C-alpha cells in the first residue's frame, strides 16, 4: 500500500518523490480525484494529476542527486568511500590510507555533503542501490 501526498505546486514534486511519493494530489483535488488516488495508493499504483505530470516525468528522468555528487568526488574521497562502504571505522580508514583521523572525518563529511546524505548508513544503502565506486 502506498501513500498519498499533496503537492502545493510542481516545484514540490522532487521533494515528494524523495520521500517515496507515488500517488500525488493537488490541494484543489475533487472528491472523485481523491477517491481515485486512494484506490491507486491501495493498489500501489502511480497516480499523478495532469498538471504535475510533466514535472514528475522530468524528475524521474534526471539522475539522482547522489549520482551527480559522486561524479565530483576526488580520488582520495573515493578511496575513503570504498572503505566506508565496508563498514570500516574512521580510525581504521586513517590507518589504511595513512591519513590522520581528522582528515578522514573531513573526507567523510565532504562525501556526505556531495552525495546529499546525512549518515554513513545512507551511504551504504545508496551504494547498494547504485554503483558509486
ChimeraX attribute file (.defattr): number of C-alpha atoms within 10 A of each C-alpha:
attribute: neighborCount
match mode: 1-to-1
recipient: residues
	/A:1	10
	/A:2	17
	/A:3	16
	/A:4	20
	/A:5	19
	/A:6	16
	/A:7	19
	/A:8	13
	/A:9	13
	/A:10	14
	/A:11	12
	/A:12	14
	/A:13	23
	/A:14	17
	/A:15	12
	/A:16	18
	/A:17	16
	/A:18	9
	/A:19	10
	/A:20	13
	/A:21	20
	/A:22	20
	/A:23	25
	/A:24	25
	/A:25	22
	/A:26	18
	/A:27	11
	/A:28	9
	/A:29	14
	/A:30	11
	/A:31	9
	/A:32	9
	/A:33	15
	/A:34	15
	/A:35	12
	/A:36	14
	/A:37	25
	/A:38	19
	/A:39	16
	/A:40	19
	/A:41	20
	/A:42	14
	/A:43	11
	/A:44	14
	/A:45	16
	/A:46	14
	/A:47	20
	/A:48	19
	/A:49	16
	/A:50	10
	/A:51	12
	/A:52	19
	/A:53	15
	/A:54	13
	/A:55	17
	/A:56	22
	/A:57	12
	/A:58	11
	/A:59	15
	/A:60	12
	/A:61	9
	/A:62	9
	/A:63	9
	/A:64	13
	/A:65	12
	/A:66	21
	/A:67	16
	/A:68	14
	/A:69	16
	/A:70	20
	/A:71	12
	/A:72	14
	/A:73	18
	/A:74	12
	/A:75	9
	/A:76	12
	/A:77	18
	/A:78	18
	/A:79	16
	/A:80	22
	/A:81	26
	/A:82	17
	/A:83	17
	/A:84	19
	/A:85	17
	/A:86	9
	/A:87	14
	/A:88	15
	/A:89	13
	/A:90	21
	/A:91	14
	/A:92	16
	/A:93	22
	/A:94	18
	/A:95	13
	/A:96	13
	/A:97	13
	/A:98	10
	/A:99	14
	/A:100	14
	/A:101	16
	/A:102	12
	/A:103	12
	/A:104	23
	/A:105	16
	/A:106	13
	/A:107	21
	/A:108	19
	/A:109	15
	/A:110	14
	/A:111	25
	/A:112	20
	/A:113	14
	/A:114	18
	/A:115	22
	/A:116	18
	/A:117	16
	/A:118	12
	/A:119	12
	/A:120	17
	/A:121	13
	/A:122	14
	/A:123	21
	/A:124	16
	/A:125	11
	/A:126	17
	/A:127	16
	/A:128	11
	/A:129	9
	/A:130	10
	/A:131	9
	/A:132	18
	/A:133	10
